[in-house]
Structure formats: C-alpha cells, structure tokens
Amino acid sequence: MGSTPTPSAPGEVRERFNRFVLKTNVAQATVGSNPTLSAMNKSKSLDDLKSALEIIDGNIDLFHQGKISTYRVIATQLHILFCGNGALIPRIFKESALHPLKGPRPELFAQGLIFSSPALISFDGKGNSKVLKLFDENKKPISIEKWLNQPLFNEKVTIGKLIASVRNKEGAHSDRNYNATLIFTKSIKLVDEDIHVKYIVAIGEYVSRSLHSILHHFKIN
C-alpha cells in the first residue's frame, strides 16, 4: 500500500483511522500470473487476520447470548493477534498502536493499591453487568508492546498477561493448575462471574471495532 491518505473532512476518516494507527505491510506483488512466495505468505497472514476477527465477532455474540465459556475462544484469538513472536498484527502492520486504558493510574499502585478497575461497569439490577469504556479513545494510541504491558487490575496483572493466561490455562490448554494471574482474577467477582471473563470480552470488542475500521480504511474485504 502507499502512504496513508489525509482525510479531506476532519472527523470522518481520521476519526476511524485514529482507532488503530499503523503502516500496512500487506503487499499485492505478483510475478506474471502467479503470486510470489512473499505475497502468498502475506496473503495467508491477512486471511488468518480476517478469520481471527470473524471468530472473535462470532464468540462475542455467543457470549452475549449466554454462552459464557466463549470468552476462552476470544482470548485465544487475541493471543494470535497480539502475543508472541508470531503475532499477526505486528507481522501485517509495520507500525501499529492501540488506545491506552482509561485507568487506573500507575502511581496508585506504587502507593500500595491492590486492586482497581480501569473501566466503568454498569449493572442493570437484574444480575447482569457490562464493562464500559475500557480504553480512552480520546488519548494518543500507544505501541502494541506498551498496550500489552499496561497494568489492568494491579501492577502484576497486565493486558498481555491476562490474555496469555486465559489462552494458556483455559483456552488452548487444560493445565492442572491456575497461574498467579488467574488465581488473583478468580478471587474477584462481577456479580457471579470471575472478573477476567467480561474484561476479556471487552478487550475483544474494542479490538474488533478497531480492526474493522482499519480493514475498511484500506478497503480490505
């Protein structure tokens, strides 16, 4: 792709594009009628991205229909997108960034704060709750590495560690024991659910919105 176009109407394309700042690394190079190996590999990465997004979207819908265990699938796909050496997003997009959490402020943890929720949580009085406004989309996006390393509930439980913990302990594997991250999050409930359950879904919802915006921006179907 070429350089990022400058939107002619402020608040339209720019508003969508600022969700997920990046430079695309997706090529359409071909040799004659046959794609090069590099182009084929990049095409596979893009297909894998679209599949991960479709799986996330489908399981978010199922979660809201009452299929609570689908949060494990969402975490597994988030891990494919962002975590580890083979993560899809850094592979496809040379420079990518996501919005920071709305809170908590890191200095509070330095003062001994044990737990803080970075998001607003709504309760409907009927036993249901929803995580709202987890990320501050009015602030400048930060690199994926910094985004993953943000403290979520305390200094030790980061976004990246939570995604990896759910994927490794509950999603892609059935380990015998929980790790320290899940032992902590399972000790805190939102109504009758472990707190990490709806936070994984909220992360998935934000990522889904961001990726749909950027795929639309680059006209990738």
N, C-alpha and C positions, 0 to 999 in steps of 0.2 A: 504494500500500500504506500501511498505517498504521504506527504506531511499532513498533519491534522488541519482540516479546513477551519477557517474562522467563521463562526456563525454571523449571519447578517442581522439577525434580530435577537438582541440580548434577552436572555430568559427563556429562549426556546431550545435550540440545540445545546447551547452552553450549559443550561440547567441540567439536561440529561447527561451530557458528557462529563460534567464535574463529579458525577457519582463515582466514576471509575477512571482515573487518569492513567493513560498508557500510550505507548507507541507499539503499533502492531508488528508482529514478526511473522504474519501469515503470508506466504508467497503463493503466486499463481504461475510460477515458472514452468515451462514445458520445453521439450526438445521434439520438434516435429509434432506428431500427433500423440506422442507418449510423454507422460509427466516424468520429470526427473525423480530420482530417489529422494532428494531433499524435499521436493514438492509433495511427493507421496507421503513422506513422514509428517510433514506439516499438515497435510490434509487429514491424516489419521488423528493427529492431535486435536484438530478442530472438530472432527467427528466425535472424539471422546469428550470434548468440552460440551458439545450440544447434547450428548447422551447423559452426561452427569447433570446438566441443568434440567433436562426432562425428568430424570429420576428424582431430583430434589423437588421440583414442582409437584410431581405426582404424589410424593410422600408427604409433602406439606398439606395437600388437600386431604389425604387419608388421615393425617393426624387430626385435623380439624373436624373430621367425621367421627372421631373417637378411637381411631387405631393408634393408640399412644406409642406402641413399640416402634413405629416408623421413624422416630427421632434417631434411632440407631442407624438406619439407612442413610438419613440425611447427613449425619456425622461422617459416615464412611465416604460419601461423595465430596463433602467439604475437604476431607483429608486428601483425596485425589486431586482436588483443585489447587490446594494451597500448601500442603505439608510435604516435607521430604525433598530429596534431590531431584526426583522426577515430577514434581508438582506441575500441573498443567498450565496454570495461569502464568507463572514466570517463564515457562517454555514458549508459550504462544505470544505473550506480550512482553516486549523487552523491558518496558518501564510501566509498572502498574502500582496503583495506590488506592487505598480504601479510607473511608472516613473513620476518625477516632471514636472511641466510646464517649458517651455523654459524661460519664463519670465512672468510678469515683476518682477523686484527686489523689495522686500518688503520695503527696505529703501526709495525708491522713494515715496511711499505712505505716509510715515512718514514726508516727506518734503512737503506734500500738493498736490501731484499728484492726479487729479480727475479721469482720465481715461488712461488706457494703454492696448494695445492689446498684449497678450503674444505670439501670433503666427504670422508667416508670412502669408500674404494674397496676393493671385495672382488675377489679373484682366486681362481678355482676350480682352478688348477693345470693346466687343460686349454686355456689360451689365451684364456679368457673373463674379462671384468671387468665390474663394475657399480658405478655411482655410488650411494652410500648416504647418507641423512641430509644432504642438501644444505642444507636450511633448518632453522632452530631453531624448532620449533613450540611450544616452551615459553616463548619470548620474546614480548613485545608486538609485534603487527603494526605495520608502518610504511607510510607512504603509497606509492602506486604510483610516484610520481616518485623518492622515496628508494630504493625497491626496485630500480628500473631502474638507478639510479646507483651501486649498490654495486659496489666492486671485486671482480671474480671471481677472476682469476688474478694480477693486479697492478693498480696504480692506473689504468692506461690501458685495460684490458680490463674493462669493466663488463657487467652482465647485459644492459642495453639495447643497448650497442654490439655484443655478440656476437649477439643476436637479429637486429638490423638488418643486420649484416654477412653472416650466413648467408642471410638473406632477399634482400638486395640483390645479393650476389655469386654465390650458388649456387641460391637457391630461385626467386624471381620473375624473375631476370635471369641471363644468362650473360655477365658482364663479362669483358673481356680479361685483366684482372689482379686479383690479390687485394689487399685493403687491408692496413693495418698490423695490424689485429686478427687477421685470418686468417693472415697471414704468421707472427705470433707463435704462434698456437694450433697451426698445422700443423707447427711445429718441435718440438712435444712430443707424444709418443705414449702411448696406453694400450694396451699390447701392440702391435698393428699398426694402430691407428686413431688419427687425429688427436684430440687431447684434447677439442676442442669438440663432437665428434659426440655422445658419450654425455652430455655436460653439457646439451646442448640437449634430449635425450630426458628427462633427469632433471628439468629445469625444466618440461617438458611434463607429466610425471607428477604433479608437485606441483600445478601449475595445474589439471590435470584433477580431482584429488581435491578441491581447494578449491572449484571451480565446481560440481561435482556436489553437494557439501554444501550450498552456498548455494541452488542451484535446488531442492533437496529441502526446505530450510528454508522457502522461500517458496511451496512447492507448485507450482512451475512445471514442467510436463511438456514 
